[in-house]
């Protein structure tokens, strides 16, 4: 099976590794989180534009209004996710908000229970309990030594909720639009909303050092366009039960890259809490995969 889908496995692994660099690059950009998010999506939109135009002229894909509206709404949710998550990184660490943001499978399960009347198995609730214990360990130190860590974690948690809504919207959106069309419209909409957020906060589009601009371009080309292109390619060849757990390695990779690239060291409690959170997320994910099967 591996030989048959070798390219897809390589694409998935490469995409996951590239995404792992994202929190570290945001921290290194020395710019407000919303600004980094805006230029990541802006450069990503520019990179995707020729591919979208070529695909549209060649294949003439249908762009129904309902599908476009869903993609735009998904873009709004992704913009809120990105702005909160990156702001959390700038006020705390690269790792903590990333761990909190990756709780989105948990929020998806809870939302599906309320809105779609889905019943979650015991594994989901055990995973939820583990995640809550892990989050408690992440912020345990801050109860006695207040700093930006608590704020970063809370921003990451709320970001994860908006990302969960984005994930839920992706499913009906893909019924009306093909992969590239949905990705492009969502990316374009996210860029637009991030621009509005940036202006409303009174932040500047310019005046950042050369290093920041280089990182903005790297994030747009490699993260937003490159990594997600590779992941979307793998989605057409591999099972979701393989893809989703692989992408959940982002917090672990982020912690490793942050240690070597920016000297970010987690406490023993934060490492334990992070591992428990990731284990809980995996349990939540696999309980939902088994339920669907």
Secondary structure, DSSP 4 states (H G I P E B T S, - for coil): -TTTTHHHHHHHHHHHHHHHTHHHHHHHT-S-HHHHHHHHHHHHHHHHHHHHHHHHHHH-----HHHHHHHHHHHHHHHHHHHHHHHHHHHS-TTHHHHHHTTHHHHHHHHHHHHS-PPP-HHHHHHHHHHHHHHHHHHTGGGTS-SHHHHHHHHHHHHHHHHHHHHHHHHHHHHHS-HHHHHHHHHHHHHHHHHHHHHHTT--SS---HHHHHHHHHIIIIIIIIIHHHHHHHHTTS-HHHHHHHHTTHHHHHHHHHHHHH-----HHHHHHHHHHHHHHHHHHHHHHHHH-
